[in-house]
Amino acid sequence: MNCDFCASAWPAWVYVIPAGFLPPIERNGVKVDQLDDGRWNACDECAALIDKGDVHALVKRVIAELVAIGTPGLHNREGRRFYTRTVTASYQAILSYPLQKEAYA
């Protein structure tokens, strides 16, 4: 398994929220529901930002890590803007709920 935020191969924590809690993604006027099992794996670095509630720093870290590994769609400004808006909304939703933090097993 990987960190569900930055895709690191070393998750250390799991944050639990109610399943299906995330807002739909919207692009070009089309809303797409996000399926979510309510379990979010996180590496130590992402977990530190989640624990602080620092969505901006978390999004910045995630995008930098995903660009570094060559994630499709993030090679241009438009792709990064769309991804930034999408994950910011998702991460704000996740962090707005009381999180249950568990060690990754």
Secondary structure, DSSP 8 states (H G I E B T S, - for coil): ---TTT--S---EEEE--TT-S--EEETTEEE-----SEEEE-HHHHHHHHHT-HHHHHHHHHHHHHHTT-TT-SSHHHHHHHHHHHHHHHHHHHHS--EEEE--
